Amino acid sequence: ADAPLANLIDELAGGNHGLIMCMGKGGVGKTTIAAAIAVALAERGHSVHLTTTDPAGNLTDMLYGTMENLHVSSIDPVAATQAYR
């Protein structure tokens, strides 16, 4: 990881965070950053659950089952909104 990302991961790994959310407008790299953070924290021994709302589901396909302590799931935002109503 490059220095700014490595510094962020160091900070996150040292804290007692229960939830980390990567948000922003479309096309800014949210999925890439979320995956990088999740993998780096899992490599450091943290138990990580990475959830995506990306309809393409690329994270689930790429990372599912790759690390014992990295769990990946996908949420369909339309279905979740309908279930909530």
N, C-alpha and C positions, 0 to 999 in steps of 0.2 A: 504494500500500500504506500501511496505517496505520503510525504510528511504530514500535511494537514489532516488527511484521513487517519493516518496512524496515530496522530495526537488525539483525535476525537475518540478513536477506539480505546486508547489507553485510558482516557477520562471515563468513558462508559464502563469499561471493565473494572475500574477501581471503585465505582460507586455501587449503590444498592438500588439499581433501577429495576422497576417491575415492568415498565412499558416504554418502548422507544417507537415513535411514529415518524415516518418520512413522508412529508406532504409537500405539495406545491402544484403549480400548473403543469399541464401536459407537456411531455417532451423534455423535461429538465434533468432526467436521470434518477428519479426517485427509486425505481426498481433496481437499478444498478447499485446505488448507494445502500439501499436496504439489504440487498444480497451480500455486498461486501462487508457490511457491519455484522450481519448474522453469521457469516462464515468465519470471520475473524474472531468473534466472541466464542463461537463453538470450538474453534481451534484452541482457544485458551481454557477450555474445559467448562464453559458456561452452558447451561441447558437453554436452548433457544427455540422459540416457536415463531416462525416467519409466516405471516399471513398476507396474502395479496388480494386486491380487488381488481386486478388487471384481467380483463376478459380474455386476453390471449393465453393466460395461464403458463407463461414461459418459465416462471420460477418453479412452479410445481413440477413441470417436466424435467427441468435441469437439475434441481437439487434434491428431489425426493429420494430418501434412502441413501444419500451419499455420506452422511456422518451420523453416528449413533445419537449424538446429543443435539442434532439439528432437525427439527420437525417442521414440515412445510405444509400449508393448507391454502385453499382458495375460497373466497367468499364471492358469490354472485350478488352484486349490490342491488340489482333489480329484484331478485327473488327475496333478498333480506328485507328490503323496503316493503314489499308486498306482504311478507309474513308479519312484519311489525304492525301494519295497519290492521 
